[in-house]
Amino acid sequence: MAPRTKRGRRRTVSRVMREFKTGELKGGRGRRGKVKSRRQAIAIALTEAGVSRKQRSNRHKKR
């Protein structure tokens, strides 16, 4: 069973994926070029939502 996520995170992921679908999502430093890969769009979405492995591990270390 998939882990439950918070509503804010789901909204962020859906917003980023919608941007990707309409061709508005930009990636890289300074958000230069358009993202063409679905995998990259998913990575950006999870990073913006704060679900990435690195951010999760840093959050636990601070406690």
N, CA, C and O atoms as a GROMACS GRO file, in nm:
protein
  252
    1MET      N    1   0.084  -0.118   0.000
    1MET     CA    2   0.000   0.000   0.000
    1MET      C    3   0.089   0.125   0.000
    1MET      O    4   0.188   0.131   0.072
    2ALA      N    5   0.053   0.222  -0.079
    2ALA     CA    6   0.133   0.343  -0.092
    2ALA      C    7   0.121   0.428   0.034
    2ALA      O    8   0.014   0.434   0.095
    3PRO      N    9   0.232   0.495   0.072
    3PRO     CA   10   0.224   0.580   0.192
    3PRO      C   11   0.136   0.702   0.167
    3PRO      O   12   0.129   0.753   0.055
    4ARG      N   13   0.071   0.747   0.271
    4ARG     CA   14  -0.017   0.864   0.261
    4ARG      C   15   0.068   0.990   0.257
    4ARG      O   16   0.173   0.998   0.321
    5THR      N   17   0.023   1.090   0.180
    5THR     CA   18   0.094   1.216   0.174
    5THR      C   19   0.001   1.328   0.216
    5THR      O   20  -0.121   1.314   0.214
    6LYS      N   21   0.060   1.438   0.255
    6LYS     CA   22  -0.021   1.552   0.299
    6LYS      C   23  -0.083   1.622   0.180
    6LYS      O   24  -0.032   1.613   0.068
    7ARG      N   25  -0.192   1.691   0.203
    7ARG     CA   26  -0.268   1.757   0.097
    7ARG      C   27  -0.183   1.862   0.024
    7ARG      O   28  -0.189   1.872  -0.098
    8GLY      N   29  -0.104   1.938   0.098
    8GLY     CA   30  -0.020   2.041   0.038
    8GLY      C   31   0.081   1.983  -0.058
    8GLY      O   32   0.106   2.040  -0.165
    9ARG      N   33   0.140   1.870  -0.022
    9ARG     CA   34   0.237   1.804  -0.108
    9ARG      C   35   0.171   1.753  -0.235
    9ARG      O   36   0.225   1.766  -0.345
   10ARG      N   37   0.054   1.694  -0.220
   10ARG     CA   38  -0.018   1.644  -0.339
   10ARG      C   39  -0.052   1.757  -0.433
   10ARG      O   40  -0.041   1.743  -0.554
   11ARG      N   41  -0.094   1.872  -0.377
   11ARG     CA   42  -0.127   1.987  -0.461
   11ARG      C   43  -0.004   2.038  -0.534
   11ARG      O   44  -0.012   2.073  -0.652
   12THR      N   45   0.110   2.041  -0.466
   12THR     CA   46   0.233   2.088  -0.529
   12THR      C   47   0.273   1.996  -0.643
   12THR      O   48   0.308   2.043  -0.752
   13VAL      N   49   0.267   1.866  -0.620
   13VAL     CA   50   0.303   1.770  -0.724
   13VAL      C   51   0.208   1.782  -0.841
   13VAL      O   52   0.252   1.780  -0.956
   14SER      N   53   0.079   1.794  -0.816
   14SER     CA   54  -0.017   1.804  -0.926
   14SER      C   55   0.001   1.934  -1.003
   14SER      O   56  -0.016   1.937  -1.125
   15ARG      N   57   0.036   2.043  -0.934
   15ARG     CA   58   0.060   2.171  -1.002
   15ARG      C   59   0.180   2.163  -1.094
   15ARG      O   60   0.175   2.210  -1.208
   16VAL      N   61   0.288   2.102  -1.045
   16VAL     CA   62   0.409   2.089  -1.127
   16VAL      C   63   0.383   1.999  -1.247
   16VAL      O   64   0.428   2.028  -1.358
   17MET      N   65   0.312   1.890  -1.227
   17MET     CA   66   0.285   1.798  -1.339
   17MET      C   67   0.193   1.864  -1.441
   17MET      O   68   0.205   1.837  -1.561
   18ARG      N   69   0.103   1.949  -1.396
   18ARG     CA   70   0.017   2.022  -1.489
   18ARG      C   71   0.101   2.121  -1.570
   18ARG      O   72   0.079   2.137  -1.690
   19GLU      N   73   0.197   2.186  -1.505
   19GLU     CA   74   0.287   2.276  -1.577
   19GLU      C   75   0.366   2.200  -1.682
   19GLU      O   76   0.386   2.250  -1.793
   20PHE      N   77   0.410   2.080  -1.648
   20PHE     CA   78   0.485   1.998  -1.743
   20PHE      C   79   0.397   1.962  -1.864
   20PHE      O   80   0.441   1.968  -1.978
   21LYS      N   81   0.275   1.926  -1.835
   21LYS     CA   82   0.184   1.883  -1.942
   21LYS      C   83   0.154   1.997  -2.039
   21LYS      O   84   0.139   1.975  -2.159
   22THR      N   85   0.144   2.119  -1.987
   22THR     CA   86   0.115   2.233  -2.074
   22THR      C   87   0.241   2.295  -2.133
   22THR      O   88   0.231   2.388  -2.214
   23GLY      N   89   0.359   2.245  -2.095
   23GLY     CA   90   0.484   2.295  -2.151
   23GLY      C   91   0.538   2.419  -2.084
   23GLY      O   92   0.620   2.490  -2.142
   24GLU      N   93   0.495   2.448  -1.962
   24GLU     CA   94   0.539   2.567  -1.890
   24GLU      C   95   0.649   2.539  -1.788
   24GLU      O   96   0.710   2.632  -1.737
   25LEU      N   97   0.674   2.411  -1.758
   25LEU     CA   98   0.770   2.376  -1.655
   25LEU      C   99   0.912   2.395  -1.706
   25LEU      O  100   0.949   2.346  -1.813
   26LYS      N  101   0.991   2.468  -1.627
   26LYS     CA  102   1.130   2.492  -1.664
   26LYS      C  103   1.220   2.435  -1.556
   26LYS      O  104   1.185   2.436  -1.438
   27GLY      N  105   1.335   2.384  -1.596
   27GLY     CA  106   1.425   2.321  -1.501
   27GLY      C  107   1.565   2.374  -1.511
   27GLY      O  108   1.596   2.456  -1.597
   28GLY      N  109   1.651   2.326  -1.423
   28GLY     CA  110   1.789   2.367  -1.423
   28GLY      C  111   1.811   2.490  -1.338
   28GLY      O  112   1.716   2.548  -1.284
   29ARG      N  113   1.936   2.529  -1.326
   29ARG     CA  114   1.969   2.648  -1.246
   29ARG      C  115   1.913   2.771  -1.314
   29ARG      O  116   1.935   2.792  -1.433
   30GLY      N  117   1.842   2.850  -1.241
   30GLY     CA  118   1.782   2.970  -1.296
   30GLY      C  119   1.659   2.941  -1.380
   30GLY      O  120   1.603   3.032  -1.442
   31ARG      N  121   1.616   2.815  -1.382
   31ARG     CA  122   1.496   2.774  -1.456
   31ARG      C  123   1.502   2.819  -1.602
   31ARG      O  124   1.414   2.891  -1.649
   32ARG      N  125   1.607   2.777  -1.673
   32ARG     CA  126   1.628   2.823  -1.810
   32ARG      C  127   1.543   2.751  -1.913
   32ARG      O  128   1.452   2.810  -1.971
   33GLY      N  129   1.573   2.622  -1.937
   33GLY     CA  130   1.508   2.552  -2.046
   33GLY      C  131   1.383   2.477  -2.004
   33GLY      O  132   1.364   2.448  -1.886
   34LYS      N  133   1.300   2.446  -2.100
   34LYS     CA  134   1.178   2.370  -2.072
   34LYS      C  135   1.213   2.224  -2.043
   34LYS      O  136   1.306   2.169  -2.102
   35VAL      N  137   1.140   2.164  -1.953
   35VAL     CA  138   1.159   2.024  -1.918
   35VAL      C  139   1.085   1.940  -2.022
   35VAL      O  140   0.967   1.962  -2.046
   36LYS      N  141   1.155   1.844  -2.082
   36LYS     CA  142   1.095   1.759  -2.184
   36LYS      C  143   1.071   1.617  -2.134
   36LYS      O  144   0.991   1.543  -2.191
   37SER      N  145   1.139   1.579  -2.027
   37SER     CA  146   1.131   1.443  -1.975
   37SER      C  147   1.030   1.435  -1.860
   37SER      O  148   1.030   1.518  -1.769
   38ARG      N  149   0.946   1.334  -1.865
   38ARG     CA  150   0.848   1.312  -1.757
   38ARG      C  151   0.919   1.278  -1.626
   38ARG      O  152   0.875   1.319  -1.519
   39ARG      N  153   1.028   1.202  -1.636
   39ARG     CA  154   1.103   1.165  -1.516
   39ARG      C  155   1.160   1.288  -1.446
   39ARG      O  156   1.156   1.299  -1.324
   40GLN      N  157   1.212   1.381  -1.526
   40GLN     CA  158   1.266   1.504  -1.469
   40GLN      C  159   1.156   1.587  -1.404
   40GLN      O  160   1.176   1.648  -1.299
   41ALA      N  161   1.039   1.589  -1.468
   41ALA     CA  162   0.926   1.663  -1.411
   41ALA      C  163   0.886   1.604  -1.276
   41ALA      O  164   0.854   1.679  -1.183
   42ILE      N  165   0.887   1.474  -1.265
   42ILE     CA  166   0.852   1.409  -1.139
   42ILE      C  167   0.956   1.443  -1.032
   42ILE      O  168   0.920   1.469  -0.917
   43ALA      N  169   1.084   1.444  -1.070
   43ALA     CA  170   1.190   1.478  -0.975
   43ALA      C  171   1.174   1.621  -0.925
   43ALA      O  172   1.190   1.648  -0.806
   44ILE      N  173   1.142   1.713  -1.015
   44ILE     CA  174   1.121   1.852  -0.976
   44ILE      C  175   1.001   1.863  -0.883
   44ILE      O  176   1.005   1.935  -0.784
   45ALA      N  177   0.894   1.792  -0.916
   45ALA     CA  178   0.772   1.796  -0.834
   45ALA      C  179   0.799   1.747  -0.693
   45ALA      O  180   0.756   1.810  -0.596
   46LEU      N  181   0.869   1.636  -0.680
   46LEU     CA  182   0.897   1.582  -0.547
   46LEU      C  183   0.991   1.673  -0.468
   46LEU      O  184   0.978   1.685  -0.347
   47THR      N  185   1.085   1.736  -0.537
   47THR     CA  186   1.176   1.827  -0.469
   47THR      C  187   1.101   1.950  -0.417
   47THR      O  188   1.121   1.991  -0.303
   48GLU      N  189   1.015   2.007  -0.502
   48GLU     CA  190   0.938   2.124  -0.460
   48GLU      C  191   0.843   2.090  -0.346
   48GLU      O  192   0.816   2.173  -0.259
   49ALA      N  193   0.791   1.967  -0.346
   49ALA     CA  194   0.699   1.926  -0.240
   49ALA      C  195   0.772   1.888  -0.112
   49ALA      O  196   0.708   1.869  -0.009
   50GLY      N  197   0.905   1.878  -0.118
   50GLY     CA  198   0.983   1.843   0.001
   50GLY      C  199   0.979   1.696   0.032
   50GLY      O  200   0.983   1.657   0.149
   51VAL      N  201   0.972   1.613  -0.070
   51VAL     CA  202   0.962   1.470  -0.049
   51VAL      C  203   1.092   1.399  -0.086
   51VAL      O  204   1.103   1.278  -0.068
   52SER      N  205   1.191   1.472  -0.136
   52SER     CA  206   1.314   1.408  -0.182
   52SER      C  207   1.386   1.344  -0.065
   52SER      O  208   1.370   1.386   0.050
   53ARG      N  209   1.466   1.243  -0.094
   53ARG     CA  210   1.536   1.168   0.009
   53ARG      C  211   1.627   1.258   0.092
   53ARG      O  212   1.631   1.248   0.215
   54LYS      N  213   1.701   1.346   0.024
   54LYS     CA  214   1.796   1.432   0.094
   54LYS      C  215   1.725   1.524   0.192
   54LYS      O  216   1.768   1.538   0.306
   55GLN      N  217   1.616   1.587   0.148
   55GLN     CA  218   1.544   1.678   0.236
   55GLN      C  219   1.482   1.602   0.353
   55GLN      O  220   1.480   1.652   0.465
   56ARG      N  221   1.431   1.482   0.327
   56ARG     CA  222   1.369   1.405   0.432
   56ARG      C  223   1.471   1.368   0.538
   56ARG      O  224   1.443   1.378   0.658
   57SER      N  225   1.592   1.326   0.496
   57SER     CA  226   1.693   1.286   0.594
   57SER      C  227   1.744   1.407   0.672
   57SER      O  228   1.771   1.396   0.791
   58ASN      N  229   1.757   1.523   0.606
   58ASN     CA  230   1.800   1.644   0.677
   58ASN      C  231   1.697   1.687   0.779
   58ASN      O  232   1.733   1.735   0.887
   59ARG      N  233   1.570   1.672   0.747
   59ARG     CA  234   1.464   1.713   0.838
   59ARG      C  235   1.471   1.629   0.967
   59ARG      O  236   1.451   1.681   1.076
   60HIS      N  237   1.498   1.499   0.953
   60HIS     CA  238   1.503   1.413   1.070
   60HIS      C  239   1.627   1.441   1.155
   60HIS      O  240   1.623   1.424   1.277
   61LYS      N  241   1.736   1.484   1.093
   61LYS     CA  242   1.859   1.511   1.168
   61LYS      C  243   1.843   1.632   1.257
   61LYS      O  244   1.904   1.639   1.363
   62LYS      N  245   1.762   1.729   1.217
   62LYS     CA  246   1.746   1.853   1.293
   62LYS      C  247   1.672   1.833   1.424
   62LYS      O  248   1.689   1.911   1.517
   63ARG      N  249   1.590   1.729   1.433
   63ARG     CA  250   1.509   1.707   1.553
   63ARG      C  251   1.589   1.662   1.669
   63ARG      O  252   1.534   1.640   1.777
   0.00000   0.00000   0.00000
